[in-house]
Each structure stands twice: as C-alpha cells, then as structure tokens.
Amino acid sequence: MPVHSPSPTAIIPAQDVVSFYFGLAQSRLNHPGSTDCPLLVDAGSNKSYNFANIKRMSTAIARGLKHRGFINEQGKHQNPDFDIDGVAIVFSPTDICMSAIHYGTLMAGGTFAAMDSTMGAMSLGNRLIYLNSSAAFVTAELLPTLLSACNLAGVSINKSRIFITQGDIPGYTSLVELIEENRDLPAVLPILSMTEERLARKIALIVYTSGTTGNSKGVMLTHRNIVATQMLVGGYTAHNSQVQNIAASKLPQQKVLSALPPWHIYGISVLFYQPLATGSCIVQLPQFGLAPYLAAIEKFNIKRLCATPGILYNLIHSSTRSKDGTVKIGSEPGRNFNVDSVETIVCGGASVPPVRLSQFVAFFGGASVVIGYGATETCSIIAGSTWGEPEPGATGILYPNTCAIVIDKHGNETDGYGELCISGPQVMLGYIGQNIKPPFVNGFYRVGDYARVAANGCVFLRGRIVDIVHTEQGLVSPTDIENMASEHPAVKDCAAVGTKPKGATARVLLFIVLAPDVASLADINDWIRIRAKLDIECREIQDIPKSSGGKILRNLLR
C-alpha cells in the first residue's frame, strides 16, 4: 500500500511564482517596524539588492522582453501536455542579477533556463535544439560560445533579444540599458489570471539534471511545482499565520552564505526563492574558493551555510581549526578566519557518510546540520526533517502532501527495499524535448533510488538502483560500503562501484583517497573486508570524480 506523509496537509495557493513570492516579501514589509533590508549581496563586490530593487528590475526586464516580442509563435512549444510560450536562457557565471532576470522572464509570461557557464559550444548547442529559446542573457566573454552554439544547433535568437549581463559588446543591449530604457513603458503585471489547471501546465523553469547516471535531462517544473515546494517545506504555517509573520519580522535578519550555481535546483531555490520567502539575506559567492568562502563567513557574520558535501569536504580537509576556534587554510602559519557565527549547515546535492556529518559539526563548533533529500524532478524535495525527527538511519520523513510506494524488480509493491516512487504536487511534468518517456508508474515518479519507506513516512536510502552490486553474498549498496570505509582514519574520501570480470561474479571495488601521511592501503583493505564481510578490492586514487553538486561520478570509475 502507498505510504502517505504523516505531516500536516498543506493547501497550495493557486498563484503563479511571481505573485506568490512577491506577495510573501511584501506582506513581511507591511508589518510595523519592518525595513526593506538587502536580500541579495555579492560577497566580492558588496553590490546588494533589496526587494524594491528586485521588483523594479524584474518589472523593467519584463517590459523590455514584451516590447521586443519575446512571446511569439516561434517561441511556443506546441504540446497539449505543457505550456511554454517563450524560453529565456542565462549563460553566465553566477550573478545576483539573475534573480531579477528570472522573475522578469516569468512576469513576461516566459520560461527561465540557466545554463552551466563552463559548458562548451557543442554541449550548449545540444540543449538549444530542444529549448527553442527566444531570448538570452549572456556575458560579453561567453557571447562567442553562445553564438557558436546557436550555429551548431541551427537555431537563431534575434539580436535585439540577446542582452549582455557583464561587459560591453557594440551592437548589443546591456542588461543595465534594458532596465533603464524600460522604466516608462506600460506596466507588465505578474500572471494573475492563470487558472489552477494552467498553473499546473505552465512551465516556469527548465533545470538540467547533473547527468551522473547518463545524459543530462531538462526537467520541466511548473508554477504549481515551485509554489508547492515552498508550502511543503514549511511555508504553509508561516504563510497563513500572521502571528508568526510578525514575530519573524522582529527578529534580526539572518545572513546565509551560498556558493551554489543557479543552474542546479538547489542553487535556484537558495538564490531566487529563499530571500523573498524568509527575509534572509543571501550572501552569494560567484564560485567556491576556500579563502573567499572563509573570509565571507567572517566578514558578513554568516549564521547559515547552504552547501554541498563537496564544499564541506573541501573545508574540513584543506583547512585546520585552531584551539581558539578560528580556522586557517592548511597547516602552515597564516591568516586565521573566525567562523564561530555559523549556527546551521544545510547540506544537499549528494549523500553524506555519518562520520563526515560529525566532522562538519565539530569543524563549526557544534553547528547543527540539516540534510535534505530530493531530486531535480521533485523540485529538490522528497523527505526532510521540517515536520519531525526522522528515525535513526533515516534520510528524512516524507514532506506534506507526498505519497510513496516502493516497487521490486518486477514492478510489484514491496514493504522492503526496492525502487522508490513518489507522487505529490512537487513532481515534474516531464523532460523537455528529449523524446524520453517520463519514468512514471501508476502516476508515481520513479526516482531511481534503492530505498525503503516505513509506515511512519521515514525514508531509508541506500543509493541508486543502477549502482547496487549483485554479489554472491547478495545485494550490496556502494553507499553502505562508503559509509563504513569513511570511519577509518586513513580514508580521506572514497567511492565504491561494482565490477564484473568476464566469467566471474560481481565484486565491490573501493577507490580510496588516502589521508595525509598514510603510506599504503594494506591495513585499510583488511579492515574493510572484515567489517563488511565481503571480498572488497581497494585501489588508491588521487581524487574521487564528482559532479559540481558533490555526487560521485561512478560511471567514470567503472
């Protein structure tokens, strides 16, 4: 039988993304004593935007897009299952101006899609074939790559709708010029007239998966998906309780540090939605660097980190916490950074061994760690700890309005471990233009993770289905092996995969990055075999290949 979330039911407002988040931000400002504080700060330049800035810029961008014919027949995707009238892509390193571009695109009736700024022309061109973009926001440095990608894909974006976000290119309109020249055009209001049915079909975001198990896919997320996500995570109570809103408005504004890119769903949620929903100030680094990250914590008195396991691994392995509680890079004398302000760490994007969580807590002097579990296809949320304390060993509890089943290899429901399948208002509509049938079974999205769901909604996760190793001793989860191996003090990092030589049964191969001053693998190999009761082969490696979100790229290790 399906397992339903034990958490309170959330009522999802029939609103578009702009109306919903602008409404949350405005309602907070309407409380006595509230001020329009900066919501976004660039950690390097100190440039900042408050809600008034974001709203003004978004409106001007929407006016400019509409005025230049952004929504036209050429940009429409003719499919009865979803609604896309025009796609605006952003091809740029992380910049806090992307928030206004995102809201302005939606306000104009379009769909927003951020591209990884490290992509080459061929990879970008492969995406442009399906996106059918009718506007682009790009840096001067990356414009040649964009134009080359358009040429390779056989697509054309009108020059009047290519905007330069950084730098200056003769003949092209800069983002600053677009905003300035559209202050006085007729107002463009958020999409207030959409029915609930259309909100469930109207695509607001196209976000690409990390591609750790195959080709990256463009996930189509609707206005309803995004609004529902805020309500399910905990916004229902805050949105409907005036008492909580007033109390929150009187608390000191919390500073949150992010080095997450806005072409991943986690980074999108933090940079675009969190500041307007909570009033927190997001201090954004264009990219992660150890010294700038530690300096930003100290400079801005950061209370919360939104990070991936990769960022946190880098911190604990490349810097040292001194007896006085400060942190320095490496072990040599140098500048010490004060990180005592950090109270909470929100970690997402990949699984984390329990021993590493303990190290993160110790590094930040007892800060609490919050682990989220989700997928791009579920708007980043499946289970968490917002509404209750998960059982020991559980990844989290199903979020409100979420229902789960687990199926075995024959497609039958099981109470044990199998493939996790999810149903809820946060689940995607499908993939853009890939000619891939969305992986649904009886209305449930097949997540592809090997898991068990208890009757109380707790989700116990053991990794990806495709990674499970079929050994003579039974099914073995690489995640379980990695968690075990991480407890050995000589293991700095590790990754397990299954290998099946011709004519032999499957075995587990464990790649290990040795801790400093460790000479060989000999002791580790014997230790892990005894602990796991498996014939495991260990191999030394200099670095574990991982995605930018921290997920192990097992296909490369295989």
Secondary structure, DSSP 8 states (H G I E B T S, - for coil): --EE--S------S--HHHHHHHHHHHHHTSTT----EEEEETTT--EEEHHHHHHHHHHHHHHHHHTT-SSGGG-B--TT-BBS-EEEEESS--TTHHHHHHHHHHTT-EEEEE-TT--HHHHHHHHHHH--SEEEE-TTTHHHHHHHHHHHT----GGGEEESSS--TTSEEHHHHHHHTSSS----------HHHHTTBEEEEEE---TTSS--EEEEEHHHHHHHHIIIIIHHHHH-HHHHHHHHHS---EEEE---TTSHHHHIIIIIHHHHH--EEEE-SS--HHHHHHHHHHHT--EEEE-HHHHHHHHHHEEE-TTS-EEESSSS--EE--TT--EEEE-SS---HHHHHHHHHHTTS-EEEE-B--GGGTT-SEESSSS---TT--EEE-TT-EEEEE-TTS-B-SSSEEEEEESTTS--EESSS-----EETTEEEEEEEEEE-TTSEEEEEEEGGG-EEETTEEE-HHHHHHHHTTSTTEEEEEEEEE--TTS--EEEEEEEE-TT---SHHHHHHHHHHHTS-EEEEE-S---B-TTS-B-HHHH-
